[in-house]
Amino acid sequence: MSIRTLSSREVYRNNWMRLREDVIERSNGERGIYAVVEKPPACIIVPLERVEDETFIYLVEQFRYTVGARFAELPQGGWEMEEVDPEELARGELREETGFIAGKMTHLGNQWIAYGQMRQIHHVYLAEDLKPGETERDAEEHDLEVRRVSVREFERMIVDGEVMDNCTIAGWGLYKLWLERNR
């Protein structure tokens, strides 16, 4: 290991995250400080619907307080629990945000989110055979809108900066690579 932790202290904690500050020593003997945000596991879902020769994707659009604007993104989130079944979490988040129940869920892989400053894993799932149901949104999701767009339109939205969420873009990239491998 090239970095050794000499000490660690909790700076802040709430129901969604923990912030700790570590005093570290690098392999060259130099000391420093690392601030680390720790969050429970989360998931991102790629909900697809195929209709004849066209594929559609479902996005959620909501106001994101930290950047002061509304954005479209893939359904995603966590349950503020360290131990959770990833597929159950993905199915739950999909249902909570969109109301959809997936007949088929495929695990595409895992991704660390911003691991230069945060310790949180994202489990990425493809959701297919979607059946409508009731949403169960959190208070933060009161203004959430579900959007159905063609894959072509979704990719245009990414390139044109309408979709700026890095987790959405990374999840989509993982799906595209998975699709290429599994054709």
N, C-alpha and C positions, 0 to 999 in steps of 0.2 A: 504494500500500500504506500502511495506517495505522500499521503497526508495522514497525520496522527492527531486524534482529538485529545487535548490535554484537559479540558474542562468544558462543561455544558451547563447552561442555565436557561430556564424557561422565562421568556420575556412577557408573553401574552398568550391567553387561551380563551376561546369561546366555543360554541357548539360546532362550528364549521372548520376551525383551524387552530393550529398551535404554532407559535413563533418561538424559536430558540436561538440562542447565540452561543456559538462554540469558539473557544480559543483553540487554535490548531498549530501544528508544527509541520512544515513541509519537509520533504526528503533532504533538502539542502540545509536544514536546521533553522530556517527563517520562520518566525512566528507570525500569526495573523488571526483575523476574526472572520468567521463565516456566520451569516444570518441565514437560517433555514426555516421555510414555511413548511409545516407538515399537515397534510390533509388526508382523510380516509380515501380508500379506493373509489374510483368513479367509472363511468362507462360512457361510451358514445355509440349511438346507434345509426346505422345507414338503412333507413326504411325505404325499400324499393317496391314498385308496383309495375308489372309488365302488362301492357294493353296492346295486343296485336304486335305491331312492329316497333312500338315505342316504349321506352322505360321512363317512369316518373319517379321522383324522389320527394319525400315529405320533409319539409324544413319547419322549424319553429322560429318565429320572429318575436323579439321582445326587447324592451328597453334595458340596456346594460348601464347601470349606475356609474361604474368606474370610468367609462369613456363618454358618458352623457349622450348616448344615441341608441337608436333601434337598429338591430342587425338580424339577419336571417342566419341560422346555423342548424346543424344537425341536432336532434334531441340528445341531451346529455345530462349527466349529474350523478350525484351520490346520495347515500343515506346517512352520512355522519356516523358510520359504524366501521370499525377496523376489520371485523370479520363479517364477510358477506359472500354469498354465492354469486359469482360474476354474472351468470346468465339470468338468475332471478333478479338481480339489480337491473340489468339491461331491459328485461321484460317489464319490470316495474316502472322504470323511468319512461319507457315508450308509452305505456298505458297512462301514466300520470300526466304527461305533457300533451300527448296527441289523442288519447283514447283508444289507440289501436292495440289489438291483441295479435301477436305474430304467431302464425301457424308453424313457421320455421325460423329458427335462430341459428346462425352460423358464426362461431368465434373466428374472427379474422386475425387477431393478435393483440398484443399489449403495447402501450406506448407510455413513456414517462412524460409528464407535462412540465415543461420549463425547468428541467432538472439542474440548471445552473443556480437556481434559487429555491426550488420547491421540491418536496418529496411527495409525489402523488402519481399513482399508476392509473391509466385509463385502459379499461378492457373494451375492445372494439368489436361490435357485432353487426352482422348483416341481418336485417329483419325482412322476411318475405311472407307471402300468403296473409296479408293484413286484413283483419276484420274490425269494423268500427265498434266502438264501445264508449264508455263514459270516461272523461278525464278526472283526475284527482290532483289538481294543481296545488302547489304550495303558495303561500301569500306572495312571495317574490314573483310568481308566475301569473299574477292576476291579469296582466295585459297581454299574455302570450297569444299569438295567432298562428295557426297551422297553415302552411302554404304547400300546395302541390305544384311542382314545376317539372318540366321535362329535364332529363339529364343534360341535354344540350344547353338549355336555359341556365341550369345550375352551374355548369362549367363556365358559361359566359359571365355569370354573376361573380364567380371567383376571380376571373381574369380582370373584370372591370372594377373590382374593389367593393362590390356590394356585399360579398361574403368575406369577412376579414378575420374570422375566428380561426386561429391556428390549429385548434383541435379538430374542427370541422374539415379543414383542408388536409391535415395529416391523415385523418380517418378515411377521407375520400381517396387519397393517394394509396393508402394501404389496401382499400377495397379494389382499386384498379389493378394493382400488382397481383393481388390474390386472384382476381378474375383472369388475368393473363396466364397465370400459372395453372389455373384449373379449367381452361378451355379444352 
